[in-house]
Amino acid sequence: MVLAKLLLIKLKTNLVYKLLICFTIIYTFYITNNLIYYSHYQEGDITLIGHIIDISYKENKIDLTIKAKEKINVSYYTDEKITFELGDEVKVTGTLVRPYDNTVFNLFNYRKYLLSNKIYFVLNAREIVKIKDNANIFYKIKNSIYNRMDNLKTKAYVQAFVLGDNQGLDDGMEVIYQENGITHLLAVSGSHTTFLAVVLLLFLKKFKYKHLIISLFLIFYAFLTNFTPSILRAVFLFILNKYDKKKTIILIACLMLWYNPYYIYNVGFLFSFVICFYLIYFGKLTNNFKNYFVKLFITSLICFMASIPIMINNFYYINIMSPLINLIFIPLVTFVIFPLCLITLIIPWFDNVLLLCLNMMEQLSIFFNQFNINLIMCKVNILVFILYYVVISFVLLKPKYFYILIIMIILHNNIKYFNQNNYLTMIDVGQGDSILLELKNKHILIDTGGNSFSDYNIAVNKLIPYFKSLGIKKIDYLILTHGDYDHMGESINLVNNFEVEKVIFNNNQYNDLELELIKVLEEKKIKYYQNIKALNIDNNKLYFLNNKIYDEENDNSQVIYAIINNIKLLLMGDASLKVENDILTKYNLKDIDILKVGHHGSRTSSSEQFISKITPKYSLISVGANNWYNHPHEEVLENLNISNIYRTDVNGSIKIELDELKIKTCLS
């Protein structure tokens, strides 16, 4: 009878958890897909008062997160040296705007990231005035910790390992850590809270209320780290450590998603809960082994397998060497680096010792980076994402079927060979040009974009991630229409960071920018060509129509004409009215399906005569939002009215399926 009652209770409990999971999934899906949230504010000019909960300084820019009626991100540009402290009360005057969505398909969405932090607006500040110094004891402690770190040579790493603040880390080293698959070690996580809990347990071993004291300390530590999802998960797991871990992890995840469904967009949340879930459910696989490193390898392998779908959909590659690399770095960080960071924070005399260990960690990471085997994997839809976890779970239950996961990864890595469709994508690179042509298994990039007024690396931050998200492993042809910076300024960054097989220049004499690129091409033994009349790619042909030499660089732009599946393309580069007239005289161009409008919609191109002759069905304008040149010009837009006009400043990136002439834009 007792057994029957216990069984009934267990069945009811399991049913409750299943219903809980189903409700959470439906609730999260509904809220996030309909972008439902409540804000106290509306867009427009505003003056508000709040206290500072986060600060970041970058050259002449100050980024603040302030807590008013809700959290607001504040951006303030100033040449004055202004210093704030956490907890300071400030009055901010400026304009509230909605955070921007990604304008390139598949890439990082800043708006969704802020939503995952319960931030709904960004305030572009015109004035910030401090009203009152911080009086909050908790912020005083946090400020004193930051101040204590200021004079350390190892400041950047101490901030990262102790407080989860990665702002000071070298960008190049962060990339290497990411490629090695060890970035999780730089983020404050469960291992940090576990270490702190173990240390405190040693000191409070005989104390009656040790669990309560440690729980309160860990909650305070969560405050110090801005309540990151991974720390919250670890803190709650510790507080509820007397209960069934499998059910507890599910309950914590559900509660956090009820509080903020947009956590689903937080990569840290996904990594933390998914990996922890798999370690709880499948960690027993290590029980058959006594050797520490064997156990560590199996644990690392479980973590790696659990992270594969998340890595694919956020970084578009996996490093199959990372389980082995983690064998070195997990013990190093857990038993040496993190404890030394804590000791150095308390006793700064250890700064040089920590610096030596950090240098060793960096050199080791650079060394192992040479042996990485990174597999480029295209972004997948939700069904394939779920299928991955079904296969991973099955393989962990039945390790002898590990080959199924290997086959799945190999097929995914070579998915482009199975996609025989043709696409044209005008990539939003701001005030510049970049067009990707996918012709079955061949990939042609026409221009790279480039911003001479900014250090922002378009190739590394936009072009290459987009290529990887499509599963593209190399660019077969890089066609540079002409030598202006806004068309080829990112070419060196591209060839230095991605495989490019051949480069095609226009017919004019090489300028300084082109000569600089040619040096890099010769060093890398990349072939380059000039004076091309036509390019054969499988069953498709690209014709280069502009073969004259003009005085102006824009007029020497490559003008490319192609017919792909009976769809006519005409890509005008920056060609002017003079070139348009010459082309009309020389060629019989009409009924163009897709026109890449010349010179970003400037009035120096796209004459009424030219447009009425070629009669484009769709006109694409690559132009930066709020650009200094006021492109596109109203007169040009009037000329193009006979077509459907798409603009990168309005629509973001524009993708056209060339088999059926279907158009998709990144922004609605």
N, C-alpha and C positions, 0 to 999 in steps of 0.2 A: 504493500500500500504506500509506504513512504517512498519507495523507488519510483512508483507510478507518479506520485505528486511531484517529485524532483524532475522527472522526465517531462512532465507537463509544463512545469515552470521554465525548463530549458527551451522547449519548443516555442512557448509564448515569447520568451526573450529573443530567440533567433528571429521570430516573425517580426517583432518590434524593430530589430536592427535592419531587417530587409526593407521594411516599410520606410524606416528612417532614411536609408540610402536612396530608395526610389524617390521619395519626396524631395530630398536634397538635390538630386540630379535634375528633376523636373523644374524645381524652383530656380536653381542656378542657370539652367539652360534658358528658361523663359526671361528672367531678369536681364541676363547678359546679351541675349539676342535682340531684345527690344530696347536695350540701353535705358533701363528704368532706374532712376535715382532721384532723390529729393535734395535740392539745394536751397539755401537761404538767399542766394544772390542771383542776379541776372547780368547779362553782358552789358558793358557800357562803362562810362566814367563813374568813379566811386572814390570815396575816402573812408577807410576803415581802420579800426584799432584792434590790435591783437598782440600776443606775445610770441617771441621767436622760439621755434622748437627745432630748427635745423638751419645751418649756415654753410655756404660754400663760396669761396673767393676765387675768381678766375680773371687775372689781368685787370681790365677795367670794368668787370662785371661782378655783381654780388647777387647770388641766388639765396633766397630765404624761403623757409616754410614757416608761415605764421598761423597761429590758432586764434581765430576770431570766433564767429558763430560756427564756423567749420574750418578745416584746413585749407589754406590757399598757398599756391606757389607764387613767389614774387621774384621778378627779374628787374634788376636796377643797374643801369650803366652810369658810371661816374669815373672821372679822372682823379677825384679827391680820395685821400686815404681815410676811409671810414671803417671803424671797427665796432662790431656788435658782439654781445655775448648771448648765449642761450638764456631764455627767460626774460630778456629785456622786453619792455612794452613799447611798441612803436605805432606811429600813425603813418599810414601809407596812402598816397594819392596817386591815382593812375587809371588805367583802363583794364577792365576785366574781359578776358576773351576765353573762348573754349580752347582747350589744348588741341593741337593738331593731330589728325590721323596720319598714318603712313601714306605717302604719295607714290611709293614704289611697291608693287605687289609683293606680298609674303613677308615684308620686312617689319622691323620693330615698330610697334604702334605706341607712341608716346601717350596718347589719350587713355588707352586701355591700361597702360602701366600706372598712370596717375590714379585712375579709377580703382586699381587694386590697392592704392594707398588712401582711398577715400578722399581724393582731391578732385574736384569737379571743374575748377577754374584756375587760370593763370592770370596774374596781375602784372601788367607791364607798367612799372612804377615811374612816375615823374619826380616824385619827392618822397623821401623817407625821413621822419623825425623821431628821434628817441624821446619818449615821454617819461619813462621811469626805468631805473636800473632793476635788474633781476633781484627779487627778494625770496624766490622759491628755493628752499634748502636742497632739493633734489637737483635742480639745475646748477646750483652753486657747486655741488659735488662734481657734477659732470664737467662744468667749466674748469674746475681745479684739475681734473684729470687731463683735459686737453692742454691746459697751461703747463702741466708737469711734463707732457710729452714734447712740448715745443723745442726744447734744447737737446733732445735726443738725436743722435745721428741716424738712429733706426726708427725715427718718428713715423714714417709712412707705414712700415710693417706693424709697429705696435698699435697704431690706430686701426689697421685692418684686422689684426688678429684679436685684439681686445674689445674694440668697439664696433667692428664691422664696417668701418669707414675706409673705403678703398680709393678715395679721391687723390691721395698723394702717391699712389703706386705708379711706377713707370709704365706707360701704355704698351711699350714693346715687350716688357716682361710679362704683363698681363696676357698678351696675345700668346706668348710661349706657354704660360701656365694653362691657358685654355686649350691650346692644341695638344698639350700633354694629358689633358683630361684630369687636371688636379686643381682647377679653380675652386672646387667645393672646399678645399682645405684652407683657402684664403677667406672664406665667408664664415662668420660666426654661426655655429650650428650646434647640433646635439652633442657632438664630441666635446665642445667647449664647456657646455653646461654639465656634462657628465664628469669632466675633469674637476670643475669647481665643486661639484657636489661631493665627489670622492674625497677631495682635500678637506672640505668642511666636515665630512663625516669622521675623518681621522681625528680632528680636533674636538669634535662634539660627541665622540663615541659613547661616553657614559652619561651624556646629558639627556634628561627626560624628554624635553621638547625639541630635540634636534631636528626632526622632520619639519616642524613648523618654522623653526628659525631658518633652515636651509631653503625652504619654500619661499619665505619672505625675501631672502637674499637673492634668489634666482629671479623673482618678480622684479626686484630692483635692477638686476643685471639686464633683464628684458627691456626695462626703461632706458638704461644706458645705451642699448643697441637699437633704440627706436622701435622696439616691439616687432622685429622682423619675424616673418612666419615660422622660419626654422627654429628660432629661439622659443617662440611661443609654444610650438609643438613640443619641444624638449622639456620646457618648464611644466606644462600641463601633464606630460607623461610622468614626470617625477612626482608631482603633487598627487597624482592618482595611481601611484606605482603599486598599490595593494590590490588593484583590480586587474581583471583579465586584459593583457596588453592588446590582444587582437581586437577586442571590442572597444577598448579605450581609444585606440588610434583612429578608428572609424568615427566614434562619437566626437572626438576633438575636431576632426576634419569637417564633419557636418555642422558643428556649432560655429566654426570659423566661417564657413560658407554662408550660413544663415546671417551672421553678422555682416559679412561683405562678400556677396557672390562673385565679385570681380577679382577675388584672390585667385580665381582660376586662370587669370592672365599673368600671375606672378610666377616667374620661373623658379624662384627660390621656394615658394609654396609647393609647387609640383614636385620638384626634386626631393624636398624634405619629406613630404608625406608618402610619396610613391616608394622611395628607397627604404624609408623606415618600415612601411607596410610589408615590403618584400623581405626585409631582414627579420622581421618578427615572424612572418609565416614560413620562411624557408631557411632561417638561420640555423636550424637543427641539422642541416647538411654538414655543418662543421663538426658535429659531435663525434663523428667516427674517426677524427684525426686528433692527434696529441701535439704535433709540431706546430709551434706558433705561426710560422711563415706559411705553412700549408693552410691553416685556418684563415689567416689573413688574406691569402690569395683567393680562397673560395668566397670569403666575405666580399672582397673587392670585385670578384666576378659577378656575384649576385647584384651588387650595386651598379656595376657597368651594364648588365643586362636590363635591369629595371629602368636605367636612365636612357636607353637607346631611343625609344620613340620621342622622348622630350628633347634629346639632343638633335634628332633629325628635324623636328618641327621648329626649333629655335635657332640652331646653328648650322643645319644642313650638312653635317658630316659626323662621323664617329671615328675615333682613334682606337683601333683594335689592340694597340699596345698599352692602353691606359691601365688595364688590370695589373700588368707587370710593373709599370712605372709607379703605380700606387703602392706596391710592395716596399718601395724605397721611401716614398714621401710620407705615407701615413705614419709610420713610426717616428720619422724625423720630426714632423710637425707636432704630433701628439705628445711625444716624450721629451723633445728638445726645444723646438722653436716656440710653441705656445707657452710652456712653463717659463722659458727665459724671458718672453715678452712681459709676463706678469711680474717676474722678479725684477726686471729692468725698470718697470713702472714704479715699483716700490723702492728699489735700490739702484739708482742710475749708474753706479759704478760698473754694473754689468753690461753697459751699453756696448763697449768694444767687443766683449765676448759674443754678445748677440749679433753684432755686425759681422763678425767672422763667420758665424754659423749661417747667417743670411746670405753672405757672399758664396758660401759653399752650396747652399740650396739653389741659388741662381745659376751657378756654374753647372751644377748637376742637371738642372732643368734645361739649360741650353744644350748640354751634351746629349741628353736623351731626346731632345727635339729633333736631332738629326736622324733618328731611327723611327720616327713616327710613321705609321701606316694609316693615313687619313683617307677614309672612303667618303666621297661626295655622295650625299643622299638627298633626293628632292623632297620637298615638303609633301606631306600626305594628308588626305582628308580624314575625317573622324572615324570612318569605318575601318580604314587601314590601320589607323592609330590603335583602335580597339583590338583589331586582329593581331597586331604585334604583341599586345599584352596577353592575349589568349595563348599564342604560341610560346611566349616566354614562360608563362605560368605552367603550361603543359611540359615544357622542357625541364623546368626545375622540379616538377613532380616525377618526371621520367627522364633522368639525365642521359639515358642511352639514345634518346631521340634528339640529341643536341644538333645533329646534322640538319634538322628541319629549319632551325633558326639560321644556320649558316647559309642554307640554300635561299632562304627568304632575303637575307642581307645581300647576297650576290645578285639575285634578280633585281632587287631594289637599286643597287649600285649601278646596274646596267639598264635601267628602265628606259633611258632615252633611245636605246636601240629598238625598242618596241613601239615607240611613238613616231609615226610616219606623217604627222600633220605638219603644216607650215604656218608660221606665225610671224607677225611684225609687231614689235613693241617699241613705242616711243617712251623712253625712260625719262622720268622727271629728274633732270639734273640742274634745275633752276634756270638761270639765264644762260643757256647753252644748248647744245644738241647731243643726243646719243640715241641711236636706233639699233635695236637688236633684231636681226633676221634669223629665224630658225627655219631652215629648209631641210626637213627630215632630220638627218643626222649631222648636218653641217651648220655651223654657227658663224654668222657674219656680224660684226659690230661696226656700225658706221658712226664714227666720232665718239669721244669719251666725255664731252663736257669739260668744264674747268672754270674755277672762280679765282681770278688773280687777286681779289680783295679779301680772301679768307684762307686760313690754313686747313679748312675742313677737307678731308680726303674723300672725294666722291667715289673714287675707284674702290677703296677699301671698305667704305661704309655703305655704298649703294650698289655699284655695278657688280662687284664680285659676289657679295651675299645674294644678290638677285640671280646671278648665273647659277650659283650653287643650289639655290632653292628650286631651280628647274632641273637640277641634275646635270648641268653643263660642266664638263671637265676641262674644256679648252675652247678658245676662240680660234677658228680656222683662218679667218681673214679679219684683220683690223683695217678698215678703210677710213682714211683721214681726208675729209673733203677739202680742207685747206689748213693753213698754218696758224690760224687765230687761236688764242688761248681758250676761248669758250667752246671750241670744237675739239681741241687736242691737248688741252692743258693737263689732263689726267692720264695721258698715254704712258708716261714713264712709270707712274704709280701702278698702272695696270700690268705692264709687262714685267715689272719687278715682283708682282704678287700673284700673278695668274699666268697659266700657259697660253701663249699666243704663238701661232704657227707662222703666219705671214702678215706683212704690213704693206699697204698700198697707199702711196702719196699722190697728190695731184700733179699737174704738169709743170707748175711754176718752179723757179729756182728755190732751193731749200732756204728757209729763214733760220734764225738762231735757234728757235724752239725745235724745229724739225731736225737740225744738225745735232742738237743735244740728245734727242731721241735716237737718232741713227747711231751715235756712240754706244748707247745702251744696247741697241739691237745687235751691233757687231760684237760686243762683248758676250752677249748671250747666244750668238750665232743664229739669230732670227732673220730669215730672208725678208728683203723689202724690195718694192718695185715702184716704178714711175711710168707715166705715159701708157697706161693700160687703156685699151679700147673696149674690151669686153672680158667678162669673167664667166667661165663655164662651171656650174656647180650642179653635179648630177644632170638632171634633165632641165635645169633652169639656167637662164643666161641673164647676167646683169650687163647692161650697156652703159658706157661712160660717154655721155653726149658732148661734154664741154672740152674740146681739144685745142681751143685757141689760147694764146697767151695774152693777158690783159695787164694793164698797169696796176689795177687794184687787186689786193689779195682776195677780197670777197668774190670778185668776178672770176677768179681762177678756181672757184669751188668746183668740186666734182658734182656733176648733175647725173644722177643714176636713173635709168629707165629699165623696168623689168616687167615681164608678163608671167605671173605664177598662177597656174590653174585658171587661166583666162581672166585673171584679175590684174589690171594694169596699175603699176606703181610709178610715180615720178617724184624723186627726192631731190629738192632744189638746193640743198646746202645754204650758202649765203649769196647765191647768184642774184645779180641786180637786173633792172629793167633792160639794160644793154644786152646782157646774156640771154634773157628771155626772148628778145627780138631776134637775135642771131639763131637761137634754137628753133623758133617758129619758121624762120626762113629756110633752115637746113632740113628740118624733120617734119613729117606730117603727124603731129601728136593730137589726138582727140579722144574723147570719152574716157578720160583717166578716172579710174575708180578711187585711188588713194593718192592725194597730193601732200607731200611734206612741204609746207609753205616756206618760201625763201626768207632768209634773214629774220626769223622770229616774228614775222608779220610787220616788218618795217615798211614804210611807204616807198622805200627804194626798190621794192620788189612787188610781185603780184599785181601787175597792171590789169586794168579792166580788159584790154585787148587780149592779153595772155590768158586770163582766166576764162573769158568767153570762148576762146579757141579750144582750150583743152577740156573744158566743162567737167571739172572734178565732181565726183559723187560725195567724197569725204575729204575734208581739208584738216590737216593736223598741224598745229602750231606749238613749237617747243619754246616756252617763254617763262621767265621767272615771275613769281608773284610780286606785285608792287615794284617792278623794276624801274630803274632810273630813266630808261629810254622811252617809257610809256608805250612799249610794245604790247600787243599788236595795235597798229594804227587804225582809227575808225574808218578811214577811206579804204584800207585793205579789207577790213571786215565787211564793208559794204560790197566790195568786189566779189568777195567769197560767198555772198548770201545765196548764190545758186546751189551751194553745197551744204552738207552738214558739217559744222565746224566743231572740232575738239581741241581743247587747249590744256597744256600741262598745268598752268596756273589755276585753272578752274577744275579740271577733271583728274589731275594727277597723271600718273602713267596711263598710257592708252594701249591696249592689246587687241590686235585684230587677227582672227583666225582666217587665214588666206584661202582655205578650202571652201568655206561657205560664207565668207565675208561677214562674220559675227564680230561685233565690237564690244569690248568690256573696258570699263574705266575703273581706276583705283578709287576715285572719289565719286560719289553720286552727284 
